[in-house]
Amino acid sequence: MPLSIDFYRTMPTLSFHAPAPVAKAIRTAAKKRGQKVSRFLLESAENAASAEPVSGLGRELEKLAIESMALTALHRSQARASDLGLDKMTPAQIRTEIKASRRERRSRT
């Protein structure tokens, strides 16, 4: 469902975090289309959300990409917590929590 024009006028600022080469590619693609990065990302996300993966393989690749992004975010979060002295869980405890979460998610599907 496309969003109204009024939404775009009042859309809050969007920030994103990506590795430098990916961020550069996103900015370049947005510039080629003559759009702001936030608008480009929003439209790309809308297109991706409305499109169905072409096969089971497409869905599996999509899941792998999401898990990859989650792991990257987790590692960055752990590094920041460690740098600030706020890390309270050992890597083994974190792995245990992740495995339990995955088991729970699989049992729901």
Long-range contacts (C-beta under 8 A, 24 or more apart in sequence): 2-46, 3-46, 8-39, 11-38, 11-42, 13-38, 14-38, 14-41, 14-42, 16-41, 17-76, 74-98
